[in-house]
């Protein structure tokens, strides 16, 4: 058996769930850390004027609460427990964010950042949502 064939066989047998789970965990954890360290840019992307009355707390409190939640979910995703529900939560949360971005784009609402940055965030969140969906489905398949 050639070296290339052996390498291809090893790659084919790599368990991809931990890699995807760890990548998702790292992204969510780092977002939480950044929100705690530098909340101002995240505040600017938060719920703005037209939806501000829906929040029972200030935008900064909302940002910091999200940071704590992201840290908790991200750190738990580094473990092998509760992968499916945690990844599903991330998927649903990112889907909600994408709906918010779409609503802001359709209504022309001022969300505190430029349209170009909003598009970049949407692209990023589509990728992360896809990763979260994949981790969820893989974990559900593995658990059943």
KOLKEGU-70159 format. One record per residue: residue in one letter; x, y, z of N, C-alpha, C in turn. Coordinates in steps of 0.1 Angstrom, whole numbers, plus 5000, padded with zeros to 4 digits. Each point is the difference from the previous one (the first is absolute). Layout:
! residues N
aXYZXYZXYZ;...
***
This chain:
! residues 144
x500949885000499150125000500950125000;x499750104991500950114999499750105012;x501050095001499950105011498850094998;x499750034987498850094997498749935004;x499949874997498849925004499949995015;x501149975007499950005014499550135006;x500650114995499650135005498550034997;x499649964988498650024996499149925009;x500449885004499249915009499950065014;x501150065005500050065013499150125000;x500150084990499150124999498649965000;x499749904992498649954999499449965013;x500849955009499549955013500150105011;x500450124997500150105011498550035004;x499950005013498750045006499850154999;x499150054991499950144997499250075010;x499149945008499250065009500850085011;x501049945006500850095009500650124994;x500549994988500650114993499050114998;x498849974995498950104998499550055013;x499949925010499550045013501050105007;x501349964999501050095006500150134993;x499950004986500050134993498850085004;x498849945001498850085004500250055014;x500549925009500250045014501050125001;x501149994992500950115000499450134995;x499349994989499450124995499050075010;x499149925006499150055009500650055013;x501049935005500750045012500850134997;x500650014989500850134997499050114998;x498949984994499050114999499650055014;x499749905009499750045014501150085007;x501249954998501150075007500250144994;x499850024987500250134994498950095004;x498849955002498950085005500250055014;x500749925008500350055014501250105000;x501049984991501150085000499850134993;x499250004989499850124992498550004996;x499150035009498650004997499450104991;x500750124999499550114992499749974985;x500949934993499649974986498849904999;x499949925010498849905000498750085004;x500250105008498850085004499550074987;x500950054992499650074987499249914991;x500349875001499349904991498749945007;x499850045012498849955007498750064995;x499049975008498750054997500050155001;x499550064989500050155000498650055001;x499950135000498850085002498749944998;x499749954989498749944997499649885008;x501049935005499749885008500550015014;x500650115003500550035014499049985011;x498850034997498949995010499749865003;x500449904991499749865003501049945010;x501150075002501049955010499750055014;x500049915010499750055014501250065006;x501249994993501250055006500750104990;x501150065004500750094991500849914990;x500450074989500749934990501349945005;x500750075009501349955006499749885008;x499050005008499649885008499749894991;x499350024989499649904991501349944994;x501050084996501249964994500849915010;x500150055013500749925010499349875003;x498750005001499249885002500349904989;x500050054988500349914988501449945001;x500950095005501449955002500149895009;x499450015012500049895010499349884994;x498950014993499449894994500949934990;x500650084992500949944989501249935007;x500650065011501149935007499549875005;x498950005006499449875006499849904989;x499350034990499749914989501349964993;x500950094997501349974993500949915008;x500150035013500849915009499449865001;x498749995001499349875001500249924987;x500050074989500249934987501449944999;x501050055008501349945000500049865006;x499049975008499849875006499249924991;x499849875003499349914991498549985005;x499650085010498749995005499150104994;x498849974998498950094995500350064987;x500849944991500450064987498850034992;x499149914998498850024991499250125005;x499550015013499250115004500850134999;x501350005004500750135000500250054986;x500449914991500250044986498750044994;x498949945003498750044995499650145005;x500450025013499750145005500850104993;x501349974997500850104992499450024986;x499549894994499450014986498750095001;x499249985010498850085001500350145003;x501050035009500450135003500550084988;x500949934992500550064988498950024990;x499149914999498850024991499250125004;x499850025013499350125004500850134997;x501349995001500850124996499950024985;x500049904992499950024986498650054996;x499049965008498650064997500050155004;x500750035011500150145004500750094989;x501149944995500750074989499250024988;x499349894996499150014989498950115002;x499450005012498950095003500650154999;x501250025006500650134999500350044986;x500449914992500350034986498850034992;x498949925002498750024993499450135004;x500050045013499350125005500950124999;x501349984997500950124999500350065014;x499849925010500250055014501550035002;x500250105008501350045004500449915012;x501049914997500449915010501450035006;x500450124998501250055006501349974993;x499949924989501249974992499650014985;x501050014992499850014985499549884994;x499450014989499449894992501149904997;x501250044996501149924996500449905012;x500150065012500449925011498849905004;x498850054998498949915002500049884991;x500450024988500149894990501149905005;x501150065004501249915005499549925012;x499350065009499549935011499049894996;x499250034991499049904995500849884994;x501050024992500749904993500749915011;x500650075010500749935011499049915007;x498850055003499049935008499449894992;x499950014987499549894992500949885001;x501350034999501049895001500049945014;x499950085010500049945014498749925002;x498950054995498749935001500149874993;x500649994989500249884993500849905008;x501150055006500949925008499249955012;x499250085006499249965012499049904996;x499450014988499049914996500749864997;x501150004994500849884998500349935013;x500550085009500449945013498849945007;x498950074999498749955006499649874994;x500049994986499549884993501049895003;x501350025000501049905002499849945014;x499850095010499949965014498749925002;x498950044993498749925001500249874994;x500749994988500249874994500849915008;x501050065007500949925008499349955012;x499150085006499449965013498849904998;x499649994987498849914998500449864996;
***
